[in-house]
Amino acid sequence: MRIIDKVERLGRRDFLGRSAGALAAAVVVGPALANAAVVPLKTVKPGAAPTLVKMARDLYPHDILADVFYENALATIDGNLAAIPASATLLTDGVAVLDAAAIKLRGKPYVAIAAEADRVAVLKTIEATPIFKTMRSGMVTALYDQPALWTKLGYEGSSAEKGGYIHRGFNDIDWLPA
């Protein structure tokens, strides 16, 4: 079956209306997002945070997402680990393991490796370590459970309170010839 993208016809008035709305939203929301405070980390030493954010971006790469989403997800994982005394040093110790693997494979710390493919090769060498397992499993929920990024990824949110998806595009088949 061939899937054709839905083409939306946009008139001049619709374009101007949407543009004005987008501009107003950017003026109001833009500074708030730019100054969004990231939750402080509890167990991670400050020098380890950039490495963990880079690792998170390599595990779940989305070029359209700003670092603040990855930093908030890292703060969530960090907060969960802070509640378990035995895991308090897992992230910081994991950065040491990651950097050691990067130096062994590429001759420089993980965060200094420019090519994403080279960083992924380093990650593959530590797949069995607790840091990798913790970041991979924790990021799935910590990253994607942020309502602020849902629209960036194309998720419209819950539809139950709006009558479900059946009347909100589920049955749009305007691409099918009559």
C-alpha positions as CSV (number, residue, x, y, z in Angstrom):
1,M,0.0,0.0,0.0
2,R,1.3,3.4,-0.9
3,I,0.9,6.1,1.8
4,I,0.6,9.7,0.6
5,D,1.1,12.6,2.9
6,K,-2.0,14.6,3.6
7,V,-1.8,18.0,1.8
8,E,-3.5,20.8,3.6
9,R,-4.6,23.7,1.4
10,L,-3.8,27.0,3.2
11,G,-5.3,30.3,2.1
12,R,-3.7,33.7,2.5
13,R,-5.9,34.6,5.5
14,D,-5.2,31.2,7.2
15,F,-1.5,31.7,6.6
16,L,-1.5,35.2,8.1
17,G,-3.6,34.1,11.1
18,R,-1.4,31.1,11.8
19,S,1.8,33.2,11.4
20,A,0.5,35.9,13.8
21,G,-0.4,33.1,16.3
22,A,3.0,31.5,16.0
23,L,4.7,34.8,16.4
24,A,2.7,35.6,19.5
25,A,3.4,32.2,21.0
26,A,7.1,32.6,20.3
27,V,7.2,35.9,22.0
28,V,5.4,34.6,25.1
29,V,6.8,31.1,25.3
30,G,10.3,31.5,23.8
31,P,11.9,33.4,26.7
32,A,10.3,31.0,29.2
33,L,11.8,28.0,27.4
34,A,15.2,29.7,27.0
35,N,15.3,30.4,30.7
36,A,13.8,27.1,31.8
37,A,15.5,25.9,34.9
38,V,16.8,22.4,34.9
39,V,16.2,20.5,38.1
40,P,19.5,20.3,40.0
41,L,21.2,17.0,40.1
42,K,21.6,15.2,43.5
43,T,24.1,12.4,42.9
44,V,25.9,13.4,39.7
45,K,29.1,15.5,40.1
46,P,28.9,18.7,37.9
47,G,31.7,17.7,35.6
48,A,29.8,14.4,34.7
49,A,26.5,15.9,33.6
50,P,27.6,17.0,30.1
51,T,28.9,13.5,29.4
52,L,25.6,12.0,30.6
53,V,23.6,14.4,28.4
54,K,25.7,13.5,25.4
55,M,25.2,9.8,26.2
56,A,21.5,10.3,26.5
57,R,21.4,12.2,23.1
58,D,23.3,9.3,21.5
59,L,20.9,6.7,23.0
60,Y,17.8,8.6,22.0
61,P,18.8,10.9,19.2
62,H,16.3,13.6,18.3
63,D,17.9,16.5,16.5
64,I,14.8,18.7,17.0
65,L,15.0,18.5,20.8
66,A,16.9,21.0,22.9
67,D,19.4,19.8,25.5
68,V,17.0,21.0,28.3
69,F,14.8,17.9,27.6
70,Y,17.7,15.6,28.0
71,E,18.9,17.4,31.1
72,N,15.4,17.2,32.7
73,A,15.3,13.5,31.9
74,L,18.8,13.0,33.5
75,A,17.5,14.9,36.6
76,T,14.6,12.4,36.8
77,I,16.9,9.4,36.6
78,D,19.3,11.1,39.1
79,G,16.4,11.7,41.5
80,N,15.3,8.1,41.3
81,L,18.8,6.9,42.0
82,A,19.2,9.3,44.9
83,A,16.4,7.5,46.7
84,I,18.4,4.3,46.6
85,P,21.6,4.7,48.7
86,A,23.4,1.8,47.0
87,S,23.0,3.5,43.6
88,A,24.0,7.0,44.7
89,T,27.3,6.9,42.8
90,L,26.2,4.8,39.8
91,L,26.0,7.7,37.3
92,T,29.2,9.4,38.3
93,D,31.1,6.1,38.4
94,G,29.5,5.2,35.1
95,V,30.9,8.3,33.5
96,A,34.4,7.1,34.5
97,V,33.7,3.8,32.9
98,L,32.4,5.5,29.7
99,D,35.4,7.8,29.5
100,A,37.8,4.9,30.0
101,A,36.1,3.0,27.2
102,A,36.2,6.1,25.0
103,I,39.9,6.7,25.7
104,K,40.7,3.1,25.0
105,L,38.8,3.1,21.7
106,R,39.2,6.7,20.4
107,G,42.0,8.2,22.5
108,K,39.9,11.0,24.1
109,P,37.0,11.3,26.6
110,Y,33.5,10.5,25.5
111,V,32.3,14.1,25.4
112,A,35.3,15.1,23.2
113,I,34.5,12.6,20.4
114,A,33.0,14.6,17.6
115,A,31.5,11.9,15.4
116,E,28.2,10.4,16.5
117,A,29.2,7.0,14.9
118,D,32.4,6.9,17.0
119,R,30.4,7.6,20.2
120,V,27.9,4.9,19.3
121,A,30.9,2.5,18.8
122,V,32.0,3.4,22.3
123,L,28.5,2.8,23.7
124,K,28.4,-0.6,22.1
125,T,31.5,-1.6,24.1
126,I,29.8,-0.8,27.5
127,E,26.3,-2.3,26.8
128,A,26.6,-4.8,29.6
129,T,27.5,-2.2,32.3
130,P,25.1,-0.8,34.9
131,I,25.5,2.8,33.6
132,F,24.4,1.8,30.1
133,K,21.5,-0.3,31.3
134,T,20.4,2.4,33.7
135,M,20.5,5.2,31.1
136,R,18.9,3.2,28.4
137,S,16.0,2.0,30.5
138,G,15.6,5.2,32.5
139,M,15.6,7.5,29.5
140,V,12.7,5.8,27.8
141,T,10.3,7.1,30.4
142,A,12.2,10.1,31.7
143,L,12.6,11.6,28.3
144,Y,9.3,10.8,26.7
145,D,7.2,11.6,29.8
146,Q,7.7,15.4,29.3
147,P,4.5,16.9,28.0
148,A,6.4,19.9,26.6
149,L,8.1,17.8,24.0
150,W,5.0,15.7,22.9
151,T,4.0,18.1,20.2
152,K,7.6,18.3,18.9
153,L,7.4,14.6,18.4
154,G,3.9,14.7,16.8
155,Y,1.9,13.3,19.8
156,E,-1.3,15.3,20.3
157,G,-1.8,14.0,23.8
158,S,-4.7,12.1,25.3
159,S,-7.9,12.1,23.3
160,A,-10.4,10.5,25.7
161,E,-11.6,13.8,27.0
162,K,-12.0,15.1,23.4
163,G,-14.2,12.2,22.2
164,G,-11.4,9.8,21.1
165,Y,-9.4,9.6,17.9
166,I,-12.3,8.5,15.7
167,H,-13.4,12.1,15.1
168,R,-10.0,13.7,15.3
169,G,-8.2,12.3,12.2
170,F,-8.3,8.6,12.8
171,N,-10.6,8.0,9.8
172,D,-9.1,10.6,7.5
173,I,-8.7,8.9,4.2
174,D,-8.9,11.8,1.8
175,W,-5.9,10.3,-0.1
176,L,-8.1,7.4,-1.3
177,P,-9.7,8.0,-4.6
178,A,-13.5,8.1,-4.5
